[in-house]
């Protein structure tokens, strides 16, 4: 175990503390100014609201809504809104900080933010979700802004929710400002390529890492955990590159096939099956906890946070992990992966394709001029390749793993901005 990973591996109850643990390790290695570290340890603004919503049964239910702005040193804050039952102040704070680092790694002119509503979107009707989204937009009218804070989809939300939030925001402000939110449907100012962008970023990062490892895509196998927006596109794009997908899974079922799984068939299946994998017959069903530790070369956790832990990390067989989800690896698992010489392309680099194309969407909205899908993809791929190379080089230069190297890459950029902008 290296000294660099020991400090970050102490048990952390809070997700934000897990972020700070890694920040501290990176700060020490790169000799970050203590003042800048202090600025980044404290989110700029935290908002909590209560949202009364008329439910279909005719009774009012109160929901908790959050928005945390972690930093605005590199530009207006950027980050998604998640609808999930485990949303809480600590989680939103951690996710907001990750957005600051993610935007900096991808070299986007943004700070970081995150929002969320504690709710179970699967248990709510479309009408209830619309009223909840509009209530949230109304309560955040002074937080959001095209040059202030720009939300986007995250877990449990999609273009549909972005459309409601945009519409409510525009009604309240009396302006038509499509760039105030990204990840919108195409018809109302969304960008071509945005839907698949996070999965595409996972693909580009995987190819870049395989190249460094002297492995050809046609010679490797992959397991993808999660078949939502990130996992489904990642599995499709990786298989289009010739990588054999041997394992897939979502919250309903997991599957494995040594011969490889026909990802086109899986896509066709989930479209007919309420977007879930349960009941798929093109591979053998396995227990959910077997998926991450099954035999493969590349592992893509693209579902939830904290799934690669101290318990299962010793059993992971992959040589390469590419984190499609935010925070899938706990700080305690990091040193175990490091000791096993597993290369881990961290979330703040691996899943930054989504926010990168969000940035392109915002640029197109501001210009009122729209690009082709090929233009978007080409610009995205270049940005991702540069970001990967930057992090890889920092890993070599600072003799550390890619996760800490990604933090260093981000901190180098943010440090300059904090210093140049100064304080009161
Ligand atoms: N929610 C996504 C993320 O965690 C996208 C954020 C955005 O596009 O602003 O990166």
Boltz pocket constraint, residues with backbone or C-beta under 6 A from the ligand:
constraints:
  - pocket:
      binder: B
      contacts: [[A, 78], [A, 79], [A, 80], [A, 81], [A, 102], [A, 150], [A, 151], [A, 152], [A, 153], [A, 154], [A, 155], [A, 182], [A, 183], [A, 326], [A, 351], [A, 352], [A, 354], [A, 355], [A, 356], [A, 358]]
      max_distance: 6.0
